[in-house]
Structures are given as C-alpha cells and as structure tokens.
Amino acid sequence: MKEDYLDLMIVKSNKLIESKNHFSLIQQRIMSLALAKIPKDQEAFQWMNFGYADLFPEGSKIGGSQYKLVKSAIANMGSLSIFIQLENGKWHSIPFLQARGDDKTKIIEIKFVEDARDLLLNLKGNFTKYLVRSISKFESSYSFKIYELCKQYLKVGSRTCSVIFLRQRLGLLVNFEDKGQTEEELESLLSRGRIKTKYALFNNFNKRILEIAQQEINEHSDIHIEYEKVKKGTSVVAIKFLISKNASAGDETLTELAEEVQEGSDSVTKDISYEEVSGKEKYVDALMEQKKDKIKNPSAYKNTLMNSEALEKEYQQKQEENIRAQQEAEQENRLKLQEELIRQMEVRYGEEYKNVRVPYCKMAGESPGLIMEFRDWYAQHGSTTDKRSILEQIDNGNLSSSAWIKFGTFMIQKQGTAYEKQYFLSPNPKPWMEMKLKEHQQEQESNNKFNFSGF
C-alpha cells in the first residue's frame, strides 16, 4: 500500500468486529482502505476511490493476475453480507457496501450502504481503532479478523474465544442456513454432520489459520499475541489469546501518537504553545519532547512524523486554534482598555458623565430585540471577569448601571458612524451622547412615541 495510507486510522464498531463474515484477502484490503478513507465526522456516506495498485505492497510488480484478483473481488463484494448480533440475541444481515471498478483507469469506487451508518459514522463508544500500517502486510485473510478480535482486548490483556465462535466469525461454516443459532446449537449441528466447516480437524485449523495469523500479527502489527489451547477432555474447545503491545514493531509511541493525532486528542497538544506551532518542525520537536523517554530512534521517529498526513492536518488545526485564541485575547484586551477608559471618564467627569450616559443607554434599551442582540454580542466579546454577572442581569431583566454602560458601548459600535465611533473613543465622548439623547427627546416630543428605527 502507498506510504500515504499507512498512518490513516481505521475505526470500527465492536459489533462490526464481532460480526460473522468472510472476505478474501483482496476484499479485506479494499474494506480496510475504504474504512480508513471515511472522513471524520462525516454525516452521510460518499463514493470513495483508490487505485488497483494501492491494494498491494508498494514496489510490488502488478500484472494481469493481480488485476484479475481485484476484478473478481470487486464483482463479489456487492453480494457479500455481514451478520450483526442485535441486543435481543438475534442476528441481522446487512449488505455492507457497493463496489465498482474501471479496468481502463484501474480505479476502484466504494460506497458503504446506509444500514452500516451506526457501525461506522460518529461512533461515541464501543469501538476499536488501529492504523492501516498494522494490517497492511497481512497475506492471510484470516489474520485481519484475529488481529481485530485481539486488538479489541489489548487493554484487558487476554481473550478467550470458543473454537466454534472463531469458525463462525472467520466464515468457515458452510452449507447451513444461519438462523442465529447459539454456539451450543452449532456445536451440535457440527457434531451430527448437519453442517460442515473448513479445516474440520483442529490440527489443520491450528496450522492453516492460528499459526499463520500469529506469525503475521507478531511480525507486522502493533500487538503481540500468544495463544493457549483450552481443552475439554481430549478436544480443544477454546483458544485463550494473550495480548500485549508489540515491542519489536519499532517505536510503540509512534502508533500511540498517530492514533491520538487522528482522534484529535488534547493529550498530545494541550501543552504546546503558540510559538511552538509557528513552524511544523518546531511542532514535531514539541511532540517528541513529550515522549522523549520512550523514543528509541529519534531520527526515524521525527522523519515519520514530518511526513505524516495525519500530523499535517493536526498541525494546521492547532495553528488555527492558536490564532483564534490570540485574536480572542486581543479582543478581550481591547474591551478591557475600553472599560478602563469608561472608568477614567467617570473619575474625571463624575456624576455628570453618568447622568448623561446612563439615560442614553436606558433609552436605547427600550427595544427588547436589541437587548437580546446585545446579550449575544457580550457572550462572545465580553470580559471574562464579569461576563457571567452581566449575562445573568440581562436574563433577569434587571441591568445595573455598569451593564447599561456596556450596552451603550455596544450600541455605538453597532450604529455609530465611523466618525462617531472614533469620537466616542476619544477622551471626551460626552457631547456625542448629549446629541443622541437630545435627538431622542425631540423625536419623542414630535411623535409621542419611541421610534428606534430612526436612531
């Protein structure tokens, strides 16, 4: 697969991981790339595309036989279903996706069906996530499912699965009608020859599936597994997987960090300052500083991060967040300066200043719609020191003199001319307010009512 795809994140509902299905090796790769390319927070499924060559290790020779495998995989995918267990113990069959290919352009197009929405979009819990690189080198289709079943229980450290559970989840049972039978019922049907299974002898099942999956998972993924056979008498009835992080997979923190970046985790970036985000290399250095005690090969680690598409997106997002934070801080400082100006004017002109300004504010406040507009404005731009108090006063309909003064500031910013705004911020805004108050009084006398539209 392309290097660009390796750090993409696959996020699956645990129900999907434990579903009953079997896809071929090429179909598993198609599925994995399609899942990884679903945009975060997507609300509806869209068609996604990638090349035939993306399904094979980078640098592989791609010829007619490989293209035939892809074409065959695409042709059968639309008819394949997955079986999801419902809350009541019943099973639900879902035709999972639509697939189409173009032999001329060698492009595959994939779209998941609407019934898969709850299994793939906006998952809030009960999901498992991993990077494409963890499964990119698997050559056995069964390794995918066993990897996911074990990855799901990584934090627990072990998982015991009955042999019939594994046979069912791996799609080994054949020639039977799936009616949501229990494991005991399936065991009974199997023992009586009513249904068949691939690799019926456990030794074959062990050699062809478990041993190969263990080897591929331990060599190529981010986890390490061992397994023990659980016997009942002389028969193996279950497999206990022992699951841990794969120390031989390189820097384990690289996978953890990439997962956090894809997830948008604050734990990665919350302590990184604006200055550190001013350049991508500084940003990477700051990330590495947080993990320095765990990084074994700093040069390779840094190179991987610098070329990570996921990290590039997170870096750009962090830049935007810091710029917004800086703009908000500047706005808050401007408001504080303006409030200080008001305070100084009150000190300089005393009650005379208040007597002019407060009536003006009350006059403007006769419009309830503007009061609510002022509330929205102050919720965004008001000083954090008294925002809660002012908003409570607005909600209670009992504004203090201080709140009315802030409302007056809002009104001048909203309706004053450029000259008037400049004059308001000058050392003496008193004449401007006197003029507006006089205009209002004259209008009241002539109309005997308040007409705010002319204000």
DRENDO-1510 file (C-alpha; in Angstrom, 1 decimal, always signed):
<recs>
REC; n; res; u; v; w
REC; 1; MET; +0.0; +0.0; +0.0 .
REC; 2; LYS; +1.1; +3.6; -0.5 .
REC; 3; GLU; +3.1; +5.2; +2.3 .
REC; 4; ASP; +0.4; +7.9; +2.4 .
REC; 5; TYR; -2.2; +5.4; +3.5 .
REC; 6; LEU; -0.2; +3.7; +6.3 .
REC; 7; ASP; -1.0; +6.4; +9.0 .
REC; 8; LEU; -4.7; +6.6; +8.3 .
REC; 9; MET; -6.9; +5.4; +11.1 .
REC; 10; ILE; -9.5; +2.6; +10.8 .
REC; 11; VAL; -12.3; +3.0; +13.4 .
REC; 12; LYS; -14.8; +0.1; +13.7 .
REC; 13; SER; -17.7; -0.6; +15.9 .
REC; 14; ASN; -17.1; -3.6; +18.1 .
REC; 15; LYS; -20.3; -5.1; +16.7 .
REC; 16; LEU; -18.7; -5.0; +13.3 .
REC; 17; ILE; -15.5; -6.6; +14.6 .
REC; 18; GLU; -17.6; -9.5; +16.1 .
REC; 19; SER; -19.8; -9.8; +13.1 .
REC; 20; LYS; -19.9; -13.1; +11.1 .
REC; 21; ASN; -18.4; -12.7; +7.6 .
REC; 22; HIS; -15.5; -13.8; +5.4 .
REC; 23; PHE; -13.8; -11.6; +2.9 .
REC; 24; SER; -11.0; -12.7; +0.7 .
REC; 25; LEU; -7.5; -11.1; +1.2 .
REC; 26; ILE; -8.1; -8.5; -1.6 .
REC; 27; GLN; -11.6; -7.8; -0.3 .
REC; 28; GLN; -10.1; -7.3; +3.2 .
REC; 29; ARG; -7.6; -4.8; +1.8 .
REC; 30; ILE; -10.4; -3.0; -0.1 .
REC; 31; MET; -12.5; -2.8; +3.0 .
REC; 32; SER; -9.6; -1.6; +5.2 .
REC; 33; LEU; -8.7; +1.3; +2.8 .
REC; 34; ALA; -12.4; +2.3; +2.4 .
REC; 35; LEU; -12.8; +2.4; +6.2 .
REC; 36; ALA; -9.6; +4.4; +6.6 .
REC; 37; LYS; -10.7; +7.0; +4.0 .
REC; 38; ILE; -14.1; +7.8; +5.7 .
REC; 39; PRO; -13.7; +11.5; +6.7 .
REC; 40; LYS; -14.0; +12.2; +10.4 .
REC; 41; ASP; -17.5; +13.5; +11.4 .
REC; 42; GLN; -19.0; +12.5; +8.0 .
REC; 43; GLU; -22.7; +12.6; +8.2 .
REC; 44; ALA; -23.5; +10.5; +5.1 .
REC; 45; PHE; -21.6; +8.0; +3.0 .
REC; 46; GLN; -20.0; +9.2; -0.2 .
REC; 47; TRP; -18.2; +7.3; -3.0 .
REC; 48; MET; -14.5; +6.9; -2.3 .
REC; 49; ASN; -11.9; +5.8; -4.8 .
REC; 50; PHE; -8.3; +4.4; -4.9 .
REC; 51; GLY; -6.2; +2.5; -7.4 .
REC; 52; TYR; -5.9; -1.2; -8.0 .
REC; 53; ALA; -2.2; -0.9; -7.2 .
REC; 54; ASP; -3.0; +0.6; -3.8 .
REC; 55; LEU; -4.1; -2.9; -2.7 .
REC; 56; PHE; -0.6; -4.4; -3.0 .
REC; 57; PRO; +2.7; -3.6; -1.1 .
REC; 58; GLU; +4.4; -0.6; -2.5 .
REC; 59; GLY; +7.0; -1.6; -5.1 .
REC; 60; SER; +5.2; -4.9; -6.0 .
REC; 61; LYS; +5.0; -5.9; -9.6 .
REC; 62; ILE; +1.4; -5.6; -10.6 .
REC; 63; GLY; +0.3; -7.6; -13.6 .
REC; 64; GLY; -2.6; -9.4; -15.2 .
REC; 65; SER; -3.0; -12.0; -12.4 .
REC; 66; GLN; -3.2; -9.3; -9.7 .
REC; 67; TYR; -5.8; -7.3; -11.8 .
REC; 68; LYS; -7.9; -10.4; -12.2 .
REC; 69; LEU; -7.9; -10.9; -8.4 .
REC; 70; VAL; -9.0; -7.3; -7.9 .
REC; 71; LYS; -11.7; -7.6; -10.6 .
REC; 72; SER; -13.0; -10.8; -9.0 .
REC; 73; ALA; -13.0; -9.3; -5.5 .
REC; 74; ILE; -15.0; -6.3; -6.7 .
REC; 75; ALA; -17.5; -8.4; -8.6 .
REC; 76; ASN; -18.4; -10.4; -5.5 .
REC; 77; MET; -18.3; -7.6; -2.8 .
REC; 78; GLY; -21.7; -6.3; -3.6 .
REC; 79; SER; -23.3; -9.7; -2.9 .
REC; 80; LEU; -21.5; -10.2; +0.4 .
REC; 81; SER; -23.2; -9.5; +3.7 .
REC; 82; ILE; -22.2; -9.3; +7.3 .
REC; 83; PHE; -24.2; -10.6; +10.2 .
REC; 84; ILE; -24.6; -8.4; +13.2 .
REC; 85; GLN; -25.8; -9.6; +16.6 .
REC; 86; LEU; -28.7; -7.5; +17.9 .
REC; 87; GLU; -29.5; -6.6; +21.5 .
REC; 88; ASN; -32.1; -9.4; +21.7 .
REC; 89; GLY; -29.6; -12.0; +20.6 .
REC; 90; LYS; -30.9; -12.2; +17.1 .
REC; 91; TRP; -28.8; -11.6; +14.0 .
REC; 92; HIS; -29.3; -9.1; +11.3 .
REC; 93; SER; -27.9; -9.5; +7.8 .
REC; 94; ILE; -26.5; -6.3; +6.2 .
REC; 95; PRO; -25.3; -5.9; +2.5 .
REC; 96; PHE; -22.4; -3.8; +3.6 .
REC; 97; LEU; -21.2; -1.9; +0.6 .
REC; 98; GLN; -21.3; -1.1; -3.1 .
REC; 99; ALA; -18.2; -1.6; -5.2 .
REC; 100; ARG; -17.3; -0.9; -8.8 .
REC; 101; GLY; -14.1; -0.8; -10.8 .
REC; 102; ASP; -12.8; +0.5; -14.1 .
REC; 103; ASP; -10.3; -1.8; -15.9 .
REC; 104; LYS; -9.1; +1.1; -18.1 .
REC; 105; THR; -8.3; +3.6; -15.3 .
REC; 106; LYS; -7.6; +0.8; -12.8 .
REC; 107; ILE; -9.7; +2.7; -10.2 .
REC; 108; ILE; -12.0; +1.2; -7.6 .
REC; 109; GLU; -15.0; +3.1; -6.2 .
REC; 110; ILE; -16.5; +2.1; -2.9 .
REC; 111; LYS; -19.6; +3.3; -1.0 .
REC; 112; PHE; -21.0; +1.9; +2.2 .
REC; 113; VAL; -24.7; +1.3; +2.4 .
REC; 114; GLU; -26.9; +3.3; +4.7 .
REC; 115; ASP; -27.6; +0.4; +7.0 .
REC; 116; ALA; -23.9; +0.5; +8.1 .
REC; 117; ARG; -24.2; +4.1; +9.4 .
REC; 118; ASP; -24.4; +3.1; +13.1 .
REC; 119; LEU; -21.3; +0.8; +12.7 .
REC; 120; LEU; -19.0; +3.4; +11.1 .
REC; 121; LEU; -20.1; +7.0; +11.5 .
REC; 122; ASN; -19.8; +9.3; +14.6 .
REC; 123; LEU; -19.0; +6.4; +16.9 .
REC; 124; LYS; -19.2; +7.6; +20.6 .
REC; 125; GLY; -18.1; +4.4; +22.3 .
REC; 126; ASN; -17.7; +0.6; +21.9 .
REC; 127; PHE; -15.3; +0.9; +19.0 .
REC; 128; THR; -11.7; -0.3; +18.2 .
REC; 129; LYS; -9.2; +1.8; +16.3 .
REC; 130; TYR; -5.9; +1.0; +14.6 .
REC; 131; LEU; -3.6; +2.2; +11.8 .
REC; 132; VAL; -3.6; +0.9; +8.3 .
REC; 133; ARG; +0.1; +0.0; +8.7 .
REC; 134; SER; -0.8; -2.5; +11.4 .
REC; 135; ILE; -2.6; -4.7; +8.8 .
REC; 136; SER; -1.0; -3.6; +5.6 .
REC; 137; LYS; +1.4; -6.6; +5.3 .
REC; 138; PHE; -1.1; -9.4; +6.1 .
REC; 139; GLU; -1.1; -12.1; +3.5 .
REC; 140; SER; -3.8; -14.3; +5.1 .
REC; 141; SER; -7.4; -13.0; +5.1 .
REC; 142; TYR; -8.0; -14.7; +8.5 .
REC; 143; SER; -5.2; -12.6; +10.1 .
REC; 144; PHE; -7.4; -9.5; +9.8 .
REC; 145; LYS; -10.2; -10.9; +11.9 .
REC; 146; ILE; -8.0; -12.4; +14.5 .
REC; 147; TYR; -6.0; -9.2; +14.8 .
REC; 148; GLU; -9.2; -7.2; +15.3 .
REC; 149; LEU; -10.6; -9.6; +17.9 .
REC; 150; CYS; -7.3; -9.4; +19.8 .
REC; 151; LYS; -6.8; -5.6; +19.4 .
REC; 152; GLN; -10.2; -5.1; +20.8 .
REC; 153; TYR; -9.0; -6.7; +24.1 .
REC; 154; LEU; -5.5; -5.2; +24.2 .
REC; 155; LYS; -6.1; -3.3; +27.4 .
REC; 156; VAL; -7.5; -6.4; +29.0 .
REC; 157; GLY; -4.5; -8.4; +28.1 .
REC; 158; SER; -6.3; -11.7; +27.1 .
REC; 159; ARG; -9.3; -13.0; +25.4 .
REC; 160; THR; -10.8; -16.5; +25.3 .
REC; 161; CYS; -12.8; -17.5; +22.3 .
REC; 162; SER; -14.5; -20.8; +21.7 .
REC; 163; VAL; -13.4; -22.7; +18.6 .
REC; 164; ILE; -16.9; -22.6; +17.2 .
REC; 165; PHE; -17.0; -18.8; +17.8 .
REC; 166; LEU; -13.8; -18.4; +15.7 .
REC; 167; ARG; -15.1; -20.7; +13.0 .
REC; 168; GLN; -18.3; -18.7; +12.8 .
REC; 169; ARG; -16.6; -15.3; +12.8 .
REC; 170; LEU; -14.0; -16.4; +10.2 .
REC; 171; GLY; -16.7; -17.6; +7.8 .
REC; 172; LEU; -15.6; -21.2; +7.9 .
REC; 173; LEU; -19.0; -22.8; +8.4 .
REC; 174; VAL; -20.6; -23.8; +5.1 .
REC; 175; ASN; -23.8; -25.4; +3.8 .
REC; 176; PHE; -26.0; -24.2; +6.5 .
REC; 177; GLU; -28.8; -21.6; +7.0 .
REC; 178; ASP; -27.8; -19.1; +9.5 .
REC; 179; LYS; -30.7; -18.6; +11.9 .
REC; 180; GLY; -28.9; -17.0; +14.7 .
REC; 181; GLN; -28.1; -20.4; +16.4 .
REC; 182; THR; -26.3; -20.4; +19.7 .
REC; 183; GLU; -22.8; -21.8; +19.9 .
REC; 184; GLU; -24.1; -24.9; +21.6 .
REC; 185; GLU; -26.6; -25.5; +18.8 .
REC; 186; LEU; -23.9; -25.0; +16.2 .
REC; 187; GLU; -21.6; -27.5; +18.0 .
REC; 188; SER; -24.5; -30.0; +18.0 .
REC; 189; LEU; -25.2; -29.5; +14.3 .
REC; 190; LEU; -21.5; -29.8; +13.5 .
REC; 191; SER; -21.0; -33.0; +15.6 .
REC; 192; ARG; -24.0; -34.6; +13.9 .
REC; 193; GLY; -22.8; -33.7; +10.4 .
REC; 194; ARG; -25.7; -31.4; +9.7 .
REC; 195; ILE; -23.3; -28.6; +8.8 .
REC; 196; LYS; -19.8; -28.6; +7.5 .
REC; 197; THR; -16.7; -26.5; +8.3 .
REC; 198; LYS; -13.5; -25.8; +6.5 .
REC; 199; TYR; -10.4; -27.1; +8.3 .
REC; 200; ALA; -12.6; -29.5; +10.3 .
REC; 201; LEU; -9.6; -31.2; +12.1 .
REC; 202; PHE; -8.3; -28.9; +14.8 .
REC; 203; ASN; -4.7; -29.6; +13.7 .
REC; 204; ASN; -5.5; -28.2; +10.3 .
REC; 205; PHE; -7.3; -25.2; +11.8 .
REC; 206; ASN; -4.4; -24.5; +14.0 .
REC; 207; LYS; -1.8; -24.8; +11.3 .
REC; 208; ARG; -3.6; -23.0; +8.5 .
REC; 209; ILE; -5.2; -20.3; +10.5 .
REC; 210; LEU; -4.0; -19.7; +14.0 .
REC; 211; GLU; -0.2; -20.2; +13.4 .
REC; 212; ILE; -0.2; -18.1; +10.3 .
REC; 213; ALA; -2.2; -15.3; +11.9 .
REC; 214; GLN; +0.0; -15.3; +15.0 .
REC; 215; GLN; +3.1; -15.1; +12.8 .
REC; 216; GLU; +1.8; -12.2; +10.7 .
REC; 217; ILE; +0.4; -10.3; +13.6 .
REC; 218; ASN; +3.6; -10.6; +15.6 .
REC; 219; GLU; +5.8; -9.6; +12.7 .
REC; 220; HIS; +3.8; -6.8; +11.1 .
REC; 221; SER; +1.3; -5.3; +13.6 .
REC; 222; ASP; +1.4; -3.2; +16.7 .
REC; 223; ILE; +0.3; -6.1; +19.0 .
REC; 224; HIS; +1.9; -9.4; +20.0 .
REC; 225; ILE; -0.1; -12.5; +20.6 .
REC; 226; GLU; +0.4; -15.9; +22.1 .
REC; 227; TYR; -2.3; -18.5; +22.5 .
REC; 228; GLU; -3.2; -21.4; +24.7 .
REC; 229; LYS; -5.5; -24.3; +23.8 .
REC; 230; VAL; -8.4; -24.8; +26.3 .
REC; 231; LYS; -9.4; -28.5; +26.3 .
REC; 232; LYS; -12.5; -30.4; +27.4 .
REC; 233; GLY; -11.3; -34.0; +27.7 .
REC; 234; THR; -9.1; -34.5; +24.7 .
REC; 235; SER; -10.9; -32.0; +22.5 .
REC; 236; VAL; -9.8; -28.4; +22.1 .
REC; 237; VAL; -12.9; -26.3; +22.7 .
REC; 238; ALA; -11.5; -22.8; +23.0 .
REC; 239; ILE; -8.4; -20.6; +22.4 .
REC; 240; LYS; -7.1; -18.2; +25.0 .
REC; 241; PHE; -5.2; -15.3; +23.4 .
REC; 242; LEU; -2.6; -13.5; +25.4 .
REC; 243; ILE; -2.3; -10.0; +24.1 .
REC; 244; SER; +0.3; -7.3; +24.6 .
REC; 245; LYS; +1.9; -4.3; +22.8 .
REC; 246; ASN; +4.5; -5.4; +20.2 .
REC; 247; ALA; +7.9; -4.2; +21.3 .
REC; 248; SER; +9.5; -5.3; +18.1 .
REC; 249; ALA; +7.3; -3.1; +16.0 .
REC; 250; GLY; +9.6; -0.1; +16.4 .
REC; 251; ASP; +8.7; +2.9; +18.5 .
REC; 252; GLU; +5.4; +1.9; +20.2 .
REC; 253; THR; +4.9; +5.6; +20.9 .
REC; 254; LEU; +4.7; +6.3; +17.2 .
REC; 255; THR; +1.5; +4.3; +16.8 .
REC; 256; GLU; +0.0; +5.7; +20.0 .
REC; 257; LEU; +0.8; +9.3; +18.9 .
REC; 258; ALA; -0.6; +8.7; +15.4 .
REC; 259; GLU; -3.8; +7.3; +17.0 .
REC; 260; GLU; -4.1; +10.4; +19.3 .
REC; 261; VAL; -3.5; +12.8; +16.4 .
REC; 262; GLN; -6.2; +11.0; +14.2 .
REC; 263; GLU; -8.5; +11.2; +17.2 .
REC; 264; GLY; -7.9; +14.8; +17.8 .
REC; 265; SER; -6.8; +14.0; +21.4 .
REC; 266; ASP; -6.0; +17.1; +23.5 .
REC; 267; SER; -3.4; +15.0; +25.4 .
REC; 268; VAL; -1.0; +15.4; +22.5 .
REC; 269; THR; -1.1; +19.1; +22.0 .
REC; 270; LYS; -2.7; +20.8; +25.1 .
REC; 271; ASP; +0.7; +22.0; +26.4 .
REC; 272; ILE; +2.2; +23.2; +23.1 .
REC; 273; SER; +2.4; +26.9; +22.9 .
REC; 274; TYR; +1.7; +29.3; +20.0 .
REC; 275; GLU; +5.4; +29.8; +19.4 .
REC; 276; GLU; +6.0; +26.1; +19.2 .
REC; 277; VAL; +3.3; +25.8; +16.5 .
REC; 278; SER; +4.7; +28.6; +14.4 .
REC; 279; GLY; +6.7; +26.1; +12.4 .
REC; 280; LYS; +5.9; +22.4; +11.7 .
REC; 281; GLU; +9.4; +21.2; +12.7 .
REC; 282; LYS; +9.1; +23.0; +16.0 .
REC; 283; TYR; +5.7; +21.4; +16.4 .
REC; 284; VAL; +7.2; +17.9; +15.8 .
REC; 285; ASP; +10.0; +18.7; +18.2 .
REC; 286; ALA; +7.5; +19.7; +20.9 .
REC; 287; LEU; +5.6; +16.5; +20.4 .
REC; 288; MET; +8.8; +14.5; +20.6 .
REC; 289; GLU; +9.8; +16.3; +23.8 .
REC; 290; GLN; +6.6; +15.0; +25.4 .
REC; 291; LYS; +7.5; +11.4; +24.5 .
REC; 292; LYS; +11.3; +11.6; +24.7 .
REC; 293; ASP; +11.8; +8.9; +27.3 .
REC; 294; LYS; +10.1; +6.3; +25.1 .
REC; 295; ILE; +11.6; +7.1; +21.7 .
REC; 296; LYS; +14.2; +4.6; +20.7 .
REC; 297; ASN; +15.2; +6.1; +17.3 .
REC; 298; PRO; +14.6; +9.9; +17.3 .
REC; 299; SER; +15.8; +10.4; +13.7 .
REC; 300; ALA; +13.4; +7.8; +12.2 .
REC; 301; TYR; +10.6; +8.9; +14.6 .
REC; 302; LYS; +10.9; +12.5; +13.5 .
REC; 303; ASN; +11.1; +11.6; +9.8 .
REC; 304; THR; +7.8; +9.6; +10.1 .
REC; 305; LEU; +6.1; +12.4; +11.9 .
REC; 306; MET; +7.3; +15.1; +9.4 .
REC; 307; ASN; +5.8; +13.0; +6.6 .
REC; 308; SER; +2.6; +12.0; +8.3 .
REC; 309; GLU; -0.5; +13.3; +6.6 .
REC; 310; ALA; -2.5; +12.9; +9.8 .
REC; 311; LEU; +0.0; +15.1; +11.7 .
REC; 312; GLU; +0.0; +17.7; +9.0 .
REC; 313; LYS; -3.8; +18.1; +9.4 .
REC; 314; GLU; -3.4; +18.3; +13.2 .
REC; 315; TYR; -0.6; +20.8; +12.9 .
REC; 316; GLN; -2.8; +23.1; +10.7 .
REC; 317; GLN; -5.7; +22.7; +13.1 .
REC; 318; LYS; -3.5; +23.6; +16.0 .
REC; 319; GLN; -2.2; +26.7; +14.2 .
REC; 320; GLU; -5.8; +27.8; +13.5 .
REC; 321; GLU; -6.8; +27.2; +17.1 .
REC; 322; ASN; -3.9; +29.3; +18.4 .
REC; 323; ILE; -4.6; +32.1; +16.0 .
REC; 324; ARG; -8.2; +32.2; +17.2 .
REC; 325; ALA; -7.1; +32.2; +20.8 .
REC; 326; GLN; -4.7; +35.0; +20.1 .
REC; 327; GLN; -7.4; +37.0; +18.4 .
REC; 328; GLU; -9.8; +36.4; +21.3 .
REC; 329; ALA; -7.1; +37.5; +23.7 .
REC; 330; GLU; -6.5; +40.7; +21.7 .
REC; 331; GLN; -10.3; +41.4; +21.6 .
REC; 332; GLU; -10.5; +40.9; +25.4 .
REC; 333; ASN; -7.6; +43.3; +25.9 .
REC; 334; ARG; -9.4; +45.9; +23.7 .
REC; 335; LEU; -12.5; +45.6; +25.8 .
REC; 336; LYS; -10.6; +45.9; +29.0 .
REC; 337; LEU; -8.9; +49.1; +27.7 .
REC; 338; GLN; -12.3; +50.4; +26.7 .
REC; 339; GLU; -13.7; +49.6; +30.2 .
REC; 340; GLU; -10.7; +51.4; +31.7 .
REC; 341; LEU; -11.4; +54.4; +29.5 .
REC; 342; ILE; -15.0; +54.4; +30.8 .
REC; 343; ARG; -13.8; +54.2; +34.4 .
REC; 344; GLN; -11.3; +57.1; +33.8 .
REC; 345; MET; -14.1; +59.2; +32.3 .
REC; 346; GLU; -16.3; +58.5; +35.3 .
REC; 347; VAL; -13.5; +59.6; +37.6 .
REC; 348; ARG; -12.8; +62.7; +35.5 .
REC; 349; TYR; -16.4; +63.9; +35.0 .
REC; 350; GLY; -18.1; +62.1; +37.9 .
REC; 351; GLU; -21.8; +62.1; +38.2 .
REC; 352; GLU; -22.3; +64.4; +35.3 .
REC; 353; TYR; -20.8; +61.7; +33.0 .
REC; 354; LYS; -23.1; +59.0; +34.4 .
REC; 355; ASN; -26.2; +61.2; +34.3 .
REC; 356; VAL; -25.8; +61.6; +30.5 .
REC; 357; ARG; -24.6; +58.2; +29.6 .
REC; 358; VAL; -27.0; +56.0; +31.7 .
REC; 359; PRO; -30.2; +57.7; +30.4 .
REC; 360; TYR; -29.0; +57.2; +26.9 .
REC; 361; CYS; -28.4; +53.5; +27.5 .
REC; 362; LYS; -31.9; +53.2; +29.0 .
REC; 363; MET; -33.4; +55.0; +26.1 .
REC; 364; ALA; -31.8; +52.5; +23.6 .
REC; 365; GLY; -32.8; +49.6; +25.8 .
REC; 366; GLU; -36.4; +50.2; +25.1 .
REC; 367; SER; -36.0; +47.7; +22.2 .
REC; 368; PRO; -36.1; +44.1; +23.6 .
REC; 369; GLY; -34.7; +42.7; +20.3 .
REC; 370; LEU; -31.6; +44.8; +20.7 .
REC; 371; ILE; -31.2; +43.7; +24.3 .
REC; 372; MET; -31.0; +40.1; +23.1 .
REC; 373; GLU; -28.6; +41.1; +20.3 .
REC; 374; PHE; -26.5; +42.8; +23.0 .
REC; 375; ARG; -26.6; +39.5; +25.0 .
REC; 376; ASP; -25.3; +37.5; +22.1 .
REC; 377; TRP; -22.6; +40.1; +21.4 .
REC; 378; TYR; -21.5; +40.2; +25.1 .
REC; 379; ALA; -21.4; +36.4; +25.3 .
REC; 380; GLN; -18.8; +36.4; +22.5 .
REC; 381; HIS; -16.9; +39.6; +23.2 .
REC; 382; GLY; -17.4; +40.5; +26.9 .
REC; 383; SER; -14.7; +40.4; +29.5 .
REC; 384; THR; -14.4; +37.0; +31.2 .
REC; 385; THR; -14.2; +38.8; +34.6 .
REC; 386; ASP; -17.8; +39.9; +34.7 .
REC; 387; LYS; -19.4; +38.1; +31.7 .
REC; 388; ARG; -21.5; +35.7; +33.9 .
REC; 389; SER; -22.8; +38.6; +36.1 .
REC; 390; ILE; -23.8; +40.7; +33.1 .
REC; 391; LEU; -25.5; +37.8; +31.3 .
REC; 392; GLU; -27.5; +37.0; +34.4 .
REC; 393; GLN; -28.6; +40.6; +34.7 .
REC; 394; ILE; -29.8; +40.5; +31.1 .
REC; 395; ASP; -31.7; +37.3; +31.6 .
REC; 396; ASN; -33.3; +38.6; +34.8 .
REC; 397; GLY; -34.2; +41.9; +33.1 .
REC; 398; ASN; -32.5; +44.0; +35.8 .
REC; 399; LEU; -29.4; +45.7; +34.4 .
REC; 400; SER; -27.1; +47.7; +36.6 .
REC; 401; SER; -25.6; +51.0; +35.6 .
REC; 402; SER; -22.4; +49.2; +34.6 .
REC; 403; ALA; -24.4; +46.8; +32.4 .
REC; 404; TRP; -26.2; +49.8; +30.8 .
REC; 405; ILE; -22.9; +51.4; +30.1 .
REC; 406; LYS; -21.7; +48.3; +28.3 .
REC; 407; PHE; -24.9; +48.3; +26.4 .
REC; 408; GLY; -24.3; +51.8; +25.3 .
REC; 409; THR; -20.8; +50.8; +24.1 .
REC; 410; PHE; -22.5; +48.0; +22.0 .
REC; 411; MET; -25.0; +50.5; +20.5 .
REC; 412; ILE; -22.3; +52.9; +19.4 .
REC; 413; GLN; -20.3; +50.2; +17.9 .
REC; 414; LYS; -23.4; +48.9; +16.1 .
REC; 415; GLN; -25.0; +52.1; +14.9 .
REC; 416; GLY; -22.5; +54.9; +15.2 .
REC; 417; THR; -20.8; +56.3; +12.1 .
REC; 418; ALA; -17.0; +55.9; +11.7 .
REC; 419; TYR; -16.5; +59.4; +12.9 .
REC; 420; GLU; -18.8; +58.9; +15.8 .
REC; 421; LYS; -17.1; +55.7; +16.8 .
REC; 422; GLN; -13.8; +57.5; +16.7 .
REC; 423; TYR; -15.2; +60.4; +18.7 .
REC; 424; PHE; -16.7; +58.0; +21.3 .
REC; 425; LEU; -13.3; +56.5; +21.9 .
REC; 426; SER; -11.7; +60.0; +22.3 .
REC; 427; PRO; -11.0; +61.4; +25.7 .
REC; 428; ASN; -14.4; +63.0; +25.9 .
REC; 429; PRO; -17.4; +61.2; +24.4 .
REC; 430; LYS; -19.9; +63.3; +26.4 .
REC; 431; PRO; -21.0; +65.6; +23.5 .
REC; 432; TRP; -21.9; +62.7; +21.3 .
REC; 433; MET; -24.1; +61.2; +23.9 .
REC; 434; GLU; -25.7; +64.5; +24.7 .
REC; 435; MET; -26.5; +64.9; +21.0 .
REC; 436; LYS; -28.1; +61.5; +20.7 .
REC; 437; LEU; -30.1; +62.0; +23.9 .
REC; 438; LYS; -31.4; +65.3; +22.6 .
REC; 439; GLU; -32.3; +63.8; +19.2 .
REC; 440; HIS; -34.3; +61.1; +21.0 .
REC; 441; GLN; -36.1; +63.6; +23.3 .
REC; 442; GLN; -37.1; +65.8; +20.3 .
REC; 443; GLU; -38.4; +62.7; +18.4 .
REC; 444; GLN; -40.4; +61.7; +21.5 .
REC; 445; GLU; -42.0; +65.1; +21.7 .
REC; 446; SER; -42.9; +65.1; +18.0 .
REC; 447; ASN; -44.1; +61.5; +17.7 .
REC; 448; ASN; -45.1; +61.0; +21.3 .
REC; 449; LYS; -43.6; +57.5; +21.0 .
REC; 450; PHE; -40.2; +55.9; +20.6 .
REC; 451; ASN; -39.2; +55.1; +17.1 .
REC; 452; PHE; -35.9; +53.1; +17.3 .
REC; 453; SER; -35.6; +52.6; +13.5 .
REC; 454; GLY; -34.6; +56.3; +13.1 .
REC; 455; PHE; -32.0; +56.1; +15.9 .
</recs>
